[in-house]
Amino acid sequence: MTKRALFWTATFCLLVGAFGVAGCSDSNSGEKPDGGMNGGCDITATDTMSLEQAFADVKSNQTICIEPGTYTPSRQLGVASATGVTVMGTDPDREKVVLDFDGVSGKGIFITANDFTLKNVWIKNTSDNGVEAKNQKSHFDNIKVSWDRGPDTMNGRYGIYPTHCSETIVENSEVTDASDAGLYVGQCTKAIIRNNKVHTNVAGIEVENSVDADVYGNEVFDNAGGILALLESGLDLTKNENVLFRDNNVHDNNHVNFAHAGSTVSNVPSGTGIMVLGSNKVEIRGNTVKNNNTAGVLVVGANVFGLLDILTGSAPPPQTDIDPFSRNVYIHGNTWMDNGTSPDFLIKQLAAPNTTTADVLWGGILPYAPNADSDIGYGDLLTGAYADSSRFDPNDDQMFCLGDPASGSRTYMDLRIPCLNPQDILPTAPPPVTPVGIDCTTRIVTTPEPARTCATPPTVPEQTFDQSNG
């Protein structure tokens, strides 16, 4: 259109508007910011067949709208290459838009295309993960994932599962009954997990082998373990760092652990509020942590779960691709109540002779000295290597620190795993060794709090990116 034509068109529209007459509009007035037509929808699904066809036909920057109802797909749904796709229930009440995958093998929804948004849906009964995304810029908003059978090892492992991702947001969602983790972020950079309700899973929220994760405003309860920062060996991204847990309500995470045998989370002690395992630069602040029977916060090395395997003679291979020690963990400004009152069996043995534990537990393992063997691990507790103090770095003031003043409602306990008598856990285990330079007589510390201060408290920045798609 020429400039003159645009001028006269605009003038005519102003005159029409002045007289209150409708009908002057741009030819693309039906188009929404998300690119969709007809009220924001490019494709509308009203039954299972049209839903499956919508996923097959969708193109870049289109929106699939799903009308209220129960859909029973016969196969895994996915978007492989079309970028900028939004899939949304048309009713903001997510429980009115149900995708039931009962009897379908594989995941519910699997996404590898970038800039993907999913919102306003309830995903049920998947045999594998509820929704999985391997992409950049995914946004999950107002989703529910659950299994009708309740908490069960046969359920899918993860509810919402972004992995190998960047700039991912999971918000305003609910996940229950997952046999591994309800909300999981793994091998990702820049992730926000906020304002979710996560309960009755093995692990509620898990950040694994990721960088720059901000977890806040969530209610996490009735899981075996509430919120976890984990480092695993053998993955592409070999660190888990810059993780911020802030302003969450972490309570009553005392559910029985129903994970698959042999999985990492199968070893998470029931009753754990927050767990840090092998991670670097983790800040835990502003949270309410209460009624977690084993501990409010548990800070240990990434190879601690190999302890029982070592005792039974089936030790795992050395973890040479990662630094297994939790470093620069800063815990401050939290509210604590009634944690550690009835610890899980293994933690109870580690804490002996105490029958209760504390709000905050630390494993008490020192890092390697610069010239130490790279494969030193917990097995050395049984061979005597830990008795050679020259093999370990005594400068551990940046390992783990507390910023709260001591109070009657919060205590700190050093489990001092080197002091463990393995025969307390397994009578047929080898006898203990005597560690050098470690006091094994006092494990629980209530005052003074400066006993666990950091020279430079390791604060973690909040994540501020956002998603405009959808």
C-alpha positions as semicolon CSV with decimal commas, in nm:
position;residue;x (nm);y (nm);z (nm)
1;M;0,000;0,000;0,000
2;T;0,139;0,348;-0,088
3;K;0,197;0,615;0,171
4;R;-0,091;0,822;0,021
5;A;-0,328;0,527;0,044
6;L;-0,223;0,461;0,402
7;F;-0,287;0,827;0,487
8;W;-0,640;0,831;0,343
9;T;-0,721;0,493;0,497
10;A;-0,612;0,614;0,841
11;T;-0,808;0,940;0,799
12;F;-1,123;0,750;0,701
13;C;-1,089;0,517;0,999
14;L;-1,054;0,811;1,238
15;L;-1,370;0,971;1,099
16;V;-1,561;0,644;1,121
17;G;-1,443;0,593;1,476
18;A;-1,552;0,944;1,570
19;F;-1,910;0,855;1,475
20;G;-1,898;0,525;1,663
21;V;-1,918;0,311;1,352
22;A;-1,741;-0,024;1,362
23;G;-1,584;-0,215;1,077
24;C;-1,256;-0,037;1,002
25;S;-0,970;-0,268;1,094
26;D;-0,648;-0,415;0,966
27;S;-0,686;-0,724;0,746
28;N;-0,480;-0,923;1,000
29;S;-0,677;-0,818;1,307
30;G;-0,742;-1,182;1,399
31;E;-0,371;-1,246;1,445
32;K;-0,243;-1,262;1,802
33;P;0,108;-1,187;1,930
34;D;0,175;-1,562;1,934
35;G;0,107;-1,578;1,559
36;G;-0,224;-1,763;1,587
37;M;-0,546;-1,681;1,403
38;N;-0,905;-1,720;1,524
39;G;-0,849;-1,595;1,876
40;G;-0,489;-1,713;1,892
41;C;-0,544;-2,066;1,759
42;D;-0,403;-2,191;1,430
43;I;-0,514;-2,550;1,490
44;T;-0,790;-2,656;1,728
45;A;-0,819;-3,008;1,868
46;T;-1,161;-3,127;1,979
47;D;-1,104;-3,504;1,994
48;T;-0,815;-3,749;2,010
49;M;-0,781;-3,787;1,634
50;S;-0,762;-3,413;1,572
51;L;-0,513;-3,378;1,859
52;E;-0,276;-3,634;1,711
53;Q;-0,314;-3,472;1,368
54;A;-0,244;-3,129;1,513
55;F;0,094;-3,241;1,644
56;A;0,170;-3,398;1,306
57;D;0,073;-3,087;1,106
58;V;0,190;-2,797;1,322
59;K;0,433;-2,550;1,163
60;S;0,671;-2,296;1,311
61;N;0,514;-2,015;1,514
62;Q;0,172;-2,181;1,523
63;T;-0,055;-2,243;1,820
64;I;-0,240;-2,568;1,887
65;C;-0,547;-2,511;2,103
66;I;-0,703;-2,804;2,288
67;E;-1,068;-2,776;2,385
68;P;-1,186;-2,912;2,724
69;G;-1,229;-3,288;2,736
70;T;-1,041;-3,613;2,792
71;Y;-0,806;-3,719;2,513
72;T;-0,657;-4,068;2,488
73;P;-0,364;-4,062;2,244
74;S;-0,254;-4,392;2,095
75;R;0,108;-4,282;2,068
76;Q;0,365;-4,040;2,203
77;L;0,305;-3,682;2,088
78;G;0,588;-3,453;1,985
79;V;0,727;-3,154;1,800
80;A;1,061;-3,227;1,636
81;S;1,152;-2,929;1,417
82;A;0,882;-2,660;1,407
83;T;1,007;-2,371;1,623
84;G;0,801;-2,128;1,826
85;V;0,511;-2,369;1,877
86;T;0,257;-2,320;2,157
87;V;0,030;-2,601;2,276
88;M;-0,239;-2,483;2,515
89;G;-0,566;-2,585;2,670
90;T;-0,835;-2,329;2,600
91;D;-0,964;-2,346;2,958
92;P;-0,730;-2,203;3,224
93;D;-0,854;-2,479;3,454
94;R;-0,593;-2,738;3,352
95;E;-0,794;-3,025;3,499
96;K;-1,055;-2,976;3,226
97;V;-0,807;-3,053;2,945
98;V;-0,688;-3,409;3,013
99;L;-0,435;-3,604;2,806
100;D;-0,448;-3,962;2,934
101;F;-0,163;-4,181;2,803
102;D;-0,263;-4,498;2,986
103;G;-0,140;-4,799;2,787
104;V;0,087;-4,593;2,558
105;S;0,455;-4,684;2,555
106;G;0,710;-4,404;2,574
107;K;0,672;-4,049;2,693
108;G;0,359;-3,841;2,688
109;I;0,496;-3,540;2,498
110;F;0,853;-3,524;2,364
111;I;0,992;-3,196;2,228
112;T;1,319;-3,132;2,044
113;A;1,217;-2,808;1,869
114;N;1,323;-2,474;2,019
115;D;1,097;-2,203;2,165
116;F;0,823;-2,439;2,276
117;T;0,540;-2,353;2,517
118;L;0,298;-2,592;2,687
119;K;0,024;-2,473;2,921
120;N;-0,319;-2,543;3,068
121;V;-0,316;-2,923;3,036
122;W;-0,327;-3,228;3,264
123;I;-0,101;-3,516;3,153
124;K;-0,180;-3,853;3,310
125;N;-0,058;-4,211;3,331
126;T;0,250;-4,205;3,107
127;S;0,470;-4,513;3,110
128;D;0,779;-4,292;3,080
129;N;0,825;-3,920;3,145
130;G;0,516;-3,700;3,138
131;V;0,665;-3,430;2,918
132;E;1,030;-3,417;2,809
133;A;1,208;-3,138;2,621
134;K;1,558;-3,132;2,474
135;N;1,575;-2,780;2,338
136;Q;1,638;-2,412;2,393
137;K;1,378;-2,181;2,543
138;S;1,100;-2,407;2,663
139;H;0,819;-2,280;2,883
140;F;0,589;-2,501;3,090
141;D;0,305;-2,314;3,257
142;N;0,000;-2,435;3,451
143;I;0,053;-2,806;3,384
144;K;-0,046;-3,100;3,599
145;V;0,120;-3,443;3,572
146;S;0,000;-3,742;3,773
147;W;-0,066;-4,116;3,773
148;D;-0,400;-4,266;3,872
149;R;-0,239;-4,555;4,062
150;G;-0,079;-4,310;4,306
151;P;0,287;-4,333;4,410
152;D;0,425;-4,648;4,248
153;T;0,756;-4,769;4,106
154;M;0,575;-4,856;3,781
155;N;0,496;-4,489;3,717
156;G;0,702;-4,279;3,479
157;R;1,026;-4,153;3,626
158;Y;0,982;-3,779;3,568
159;G;0,679;-3,552;3,547
160;I;0,823;-3,245;3,372
161;Y;1,170;-3,317;3,234
162;P;1,368;-3,050;3,048
163;T;1,717;-3,181;2,970
164;H;2,010;-3,067;2,753
165;C;1,834;-2,732;2,755
166;S;1,885;-2,360;2,800
167;E;1,657;-2,080;2,922
168;T;1,383;-2,307;3,050
169;I;1,095;-2,202;3,274
170;V;0,865;-2,435;3,468
171;E;0,596;-2,249;3,663
172;N;0,251;-2,267;3,819
173;S;0,240;-2,644;3,777
174;E;0,172;-2,951;3,989
175;V;0,338;-3,292;3,972
176;T;0,264;-3,594;4,187
177;D;0,352;-3,968;4,197
178;A;0,668;-3,965;3,978
179;S;0,900;-4,258;4,053
180;D;1,212;-4,041;4,027
181;A;1,158;-3,663;4,031
182;G;0,847;-3,456;3,983
183;L;1,021;-3,154;3,828
184;Y;1,367;-3,217;3,687
185;V;1,622;-2,995;3,515
186;G;1,927;-3,182;3,389
187;Q;2,233;-3,081;3,185
188;C;2,085;-2,735;3,132
189;T;2,206;-2,376;3,150
190;K;1,975;-2,107;3,284
191;A;1,661;-2,253;3,434
192;I;1,379;-2,111;3,645
193;I;1,149;-2,335;3,849
194;R;0,895;-2,120;4,029
195;N;0,556;-2,124;4,199
196;N;0,490;-2,496;4,160
197;K;0,325;-2,753;4,387
198;V;0,526;-3,074;4,395
199;H;0,430;-3,364;4,619
200;T;0,419;-3,742;4,665
201;N;0,715;-3,809;4,434
202;V;1,044;-3,975;4,521
203;A;1,221;-3,640;4,471
204;G;1,015;-3,326;4,443
205;I;1,241;-3,091;4,246
206;E;1,581;-3,198;4,115
207;V;1,855;-2,986;3,956
208;E;2,123;-3,216;3,815
209;N;2,445;-3,137;3,627
210;S;2,322;-2,788;3,541
211;V;2,448;-2,430;3,562
212;D;2,252;-2,120;3,670
213;A;1,929;-2,260;3,814
214;D;1,688;-2,052;4,021
215;V;1,428;-2,247;4,222
216;Y;1,183;-2,030;4,416
217;G;0,829;-1,988;4,541
218;N;0,751;-2,360;4,532
219;E;0,561;-2,573;4,783
220;V;0,736;-2,908;4,812
221;F;0,593;-3,170;5,047
222;D;0,522;-3,541;5,103
223;N;0,813;-3,654;4,884
224;A;1,094;-3,881;5,004
225;G;1,329;-3,590;4,934
226;G;1,208;-3,236;4,875
227;I;1,452;-3,028;4,666
228;L;1,780;-3,176;4,537
229;A;2,097;-3,041;4,377
230;L;2,280;-3,347;4,242
231;L;2,598;-3,411;4,048
232;E;2,616;-3,737;3,853
233;S;2,914;-3,904;3,691
234;G;2,914;-4,008;3,326
235;L;2,706;-3,721;3,180
236;D;2,794;-3,465;2,912
237;L;2,788;-3,169;3,152
238;T;3,023;-3,255;3,439
239;K;2,931;-2,988;3,693
240;N;2,633;-2,869;3,893
241;E;2,688;-2,512;4,002
242;N;2,531;-2,171;4,058
243;V;2,214;-2,321;4,203
244;L;1,982;-2,102;4,409
245;F;1,706;-2,241;4,632
246;R;1,511;-1,944;4,774
247;D;1,176;-1,868;4,929
248;N;1,037;-2,221;4,903
249;N;0,808;-2,399;5,150
250;V;0,974;-2,738;5,206
251;H;0,780;-2,941;5,458
252;D;0,681;-3,294;5,559
253;N;0,895;-3,473;5,302
254;N;0,870;-3,811;5,474
255;H;0,717;-4,032;5,206
256;V;0,856;-4,382;5,160
257;N;1,113;-4,397;4,880
258;F;0,954;-4,591;4,591
259;A;1,224;-4,532;4,326
260;H;1,359;-4,792;4,086
261;A;1,631;-5,001;4,252
262;G;1,978;-4,886;4,155
263;S;1,877;-4,532;4,061
264;T;2,051;-4,243;4,235
265;V;1,734;-4,124;4,403
266;S;1,664;-4,471;4,540
267;N;1,932;-4,383;4,796
268;V;1,784;-4,049;4,901
269;P;1,695;-4,084;5,270
270;S;1,324;-4,051;5,332
271;G;1,266;-3,742;5,542
272;T;1,512;-3,514;5,360
273;G;1,399;-3,156;5,303
274;I;1,682;-3,023;5,083
275;M;1,982;-3,223;4,964
276;V;2,307;-3,103;4,808
277;L;2,521;-3,377;4,658
278;G;2,852;-3,302;4,484
279;S;2,746;-2,952;4,378
280;N;2,942;-2,626;4,373
281;K;2,820;-2,281;4,468
282;V;2,474;-2,355;4,605
283;E;2,288;-2,088;4,800
284;I;1,993;-2,186;5,021
285;R;1,811;-1,884;5,164
286;G;1,472;-1,759;5,269
287;N;1,312;-2,103;5,274
288;T;1,072;-2,243;5,532
289;V;1,201;-2,591;5,615
290;K;1,000;-2,791;5,866
291;N;0,884;-3,138;5,969
292;N;1,136;-3,328;5,758
293;N;1,217;-3,633;5,971
294;T;1,577;-3,697;5,863
295;A;1,713;-3,346;5,808
296;G;1,620;-3,001;5,689
297;V;1,929;-2,983;5,467
298;L;2,177;-3,264;5,392
299;V;2,511;-3,173;5,229
300;V;2,726;-3,466;5,111
301;G;2,965;-3,573;4,838
302;A;2,852;-3,718;4,506
303;N;2,992;-4,061;4,589
304;V;2,827;-4,099;4,928
305;F;2,567;-4,337;4,786
306;G;2,847;-4,577;4,700
307;L;2,909;-4,633;5,069
308;L;2,672;-4,926;5,105
309;D;2,801;-5,079;4,783
310;I;3,153;-5,058;4,919
311;L;3,049;-5,222;5,242
312;T;2,892;-5,512;5,056
313;G;3,191;-5,560;4,828
314;S;3,036;-5,421;4,509
315;A;3,204;-5,082;4,500
316;P;3,128;-4,858;4,200
317;P;3,410;-4,747;3,968
318;P;3,603;-4,431;4,064
319;Q;3,432;-4,107;3,964
320;T;3,721;-3,949;3,778
321;D;3,518;-3,722;3,546
322;I;3,373;-3,504;3,824
323;D;3,476;-3,331;4,144
324;P;3,253;-3,527;4,383
325;F;3,268;-3,285;4,676
326;S;3,000;-3,031;4,758
327;R;3,176;-2,695;4,775
328;N;3,071;-2,336;4,842
329;V;2,735;-2,426;4,992
330;Y;2,592;-2,123;5,172
331;I;2,288;-2,172;5,398
332;H;2,137;-1,861;5,557
333;G;1,818;-1,672;5,634
334;N;1,592;-1,978;5,649
335;T;1,314;-2,068;5,893
336;W;1,353;-2,409;6,061
337;M;1,114;-2,622;6,263
338;D;1,108;-2,984;6,381
339;N;1,358;-3,140;6,141
340;G;1,563;-3,452;6,217
341;T;1,324;-3,592;6,476
342;S;1,309;-3,947;6,330
343;P;1,594;-4,003;6,082
344;D;1,606;-4,263;5,808
345;F;1,803;-4,580;5,893
346;L;2,135;-4,496;5,726
347;I;2,147;-4,140;5,856
348;K;2,051;-4,264;6,200
349;Q;2,350;-4,499;6,193
350;L;2,581;-4,223;6,076
351;A;2,457;-3,994;6,352
352;A;2,496;-4,253;6,630
353;P;2,494;-4,236;6,925
354;N;2,244;-3,954;6,865
355;T;1,890;-4,081;6,804
356;T;1,784;-3,757;6,637
357;T;1,973;-3,542;6,391
358;A;1,948;-3,173;6,309
359;D;1,820;-2,909;6,074
360;V;2,146;-2,910;5,879
361;L;2,371;-3,213;5,825
362;W;2,713;-3,212;5,660
363;G;2,899;-3,529;5,561
364;G;3,232;-3,408;5,694
365;I;3,445;-3,537;5,407
366;L;3,750;-3,328;5,315
367;P;3,847;-3,265;4,951
368;Y;4,150;-3,418;4,787
369;A;4,487;-3,257;4,828
370;P;4,633;-3,125;4,500
371;N;4,874;-3,419;4,473
372;A;4,629;-3,687;4,585
373;D;4,513;-3,977;4,373
374;S;4,212;-3,874;4,165
375;D;4,017;-4,184;4,258
376;I;4,021;-4,143;4,635
377;G;3,670;-4,212;4,757
378;Y;3,470;-4,350;5,040
379;G;3,624;-4,691;4,985
380;D;3,940;-4,547;5,137
381;L;3,762;-4,537;5,470
382;L;3,786;-4,915;5,472
383;T;4,142;-4,952;5,343
384;G;4,313;-4,703;5,568
385;A;4,389;-4,439;5,305
386;Y;4,187;-4,183;5,497
387;A;4,426;-4,223;5,787
388;D;4,692;-4,051;5,573
389;S;4,597;-3,689;5,628
390;S;4,852;-3,571;5,370
391;R;4,623;-3,699;5,096
392;F;4,342;-3,459;5,186
393;D;4,313;-3,082;5,174
394;P;4,270;-2,930;5,520
395;N;4,169;-2,591;5,377
396;D;3,799;-2,664;5,359
397;D;3,658;-2,332;5,481
398;Q;3,478;-2,285;5,149
399;M;3,318;-2,629;5,155
400;F;3,006;-2,547;5,352
401;C;2,904;-2,251;5,564
402;L;2,611;-2,121;5,765
403;G;2,502;-1,760;5,787
404;D;2,233;-1,792;6,053
405;P;2,294;-1,730;6,421
406;A;2,241;-2,039;6,631
407;S;1,901;-2,072;6,791
408;G;1,700;-2,328;6,979
409;S;1,505;-2,411;6,664
410;R;1,803;-2,487;6,445
411;T;2,103;-2,712;6,492
412;Y;2,395;-2,820;6,278
413;M;2,548;-3,168;6,279
414;D;2,869;-3,290;6,120
415;L;2,813;-3,657;6,033
416;R;3,191;-3,707;6,007
417;I;3,167;-4,001;5,775
418;P;3,540;-4,077;5,821
419;C;3,450;-4,167;6,179
420;L;3,199;-4,426;6,064
421;N;3,222;-4,779;6,194
422;P;3,097;-4,972;5,890
423;Q;3,014;-5,269;6,113
424;D;2,736;-5,058;6,269
425;I;2,561;-5,073;5,934
426;L;2,672;-5,415;5,813
427;P;2,808;-5,657;6,076
428;T;3,018;-5,843;5,817
429;A;3,189;-5,527;5,694
430;P;3,563;-5,471;5,741
431;P;3,666;-5,302;6,066
432;P;3,696;-4,923;6,077
433;V;4,016;-4,726;6,035
434;T;4,128;-4,442;6,260
435;P;4,127;-4,112;6,070
436;V;4,405;-3,865;6,139
437;G;4,328;-3,516;6,265
438;I;3,953;-3,563;6,290
439;D;3,767;-3,541;6,620
440;C;3,512;-3,822;6,623
441;T;3,378;-3,749;6,970
442;T;3,160;-3,445;6,903
443;R;2,921;-3,445;6,611
444;I;2,644;-3,204;6,695
445;V;2,711;-2,831;6,713
446;T;2,458;-2,575;6,831
447;T;2,689;-2,287;6,924
448;P;2,885;-2,096;6,827
449;E;2,767;-2,066;6,469
450;P;3,095;-1,915;6,342
451;A;3,231;-2,271;6,348
452;R;3,096;-2,300;5,993
453;T;3,154;-1,960;5,835
454;C;3,294;-1,899;5,488
455;A;3,569;-1,649;5,423
456;T;3,372;-1,534;5,119
457;P;3,003;-1,635;5,135
458;P;2,917;-1,775;4,791
459;T;2,604;-1,591;4,679
460;V;2,427;-1,709;4,363
461;P;2,256;-1,461;4,125
462;E;1,884;-1,479;4,060
463;Q;1,783;-1,564;3,703
464;T;1,590;-1,289;3,524
465;F;1,532;-1,409;3,168
466;D;1,175;-1,465;3,056
467;Q;0,986;-1,625;2,769
468;S;0,762;-1,432;2,534
469;N;0,631;-1,724;2,329
470;G;0,275;-1,820;2,420
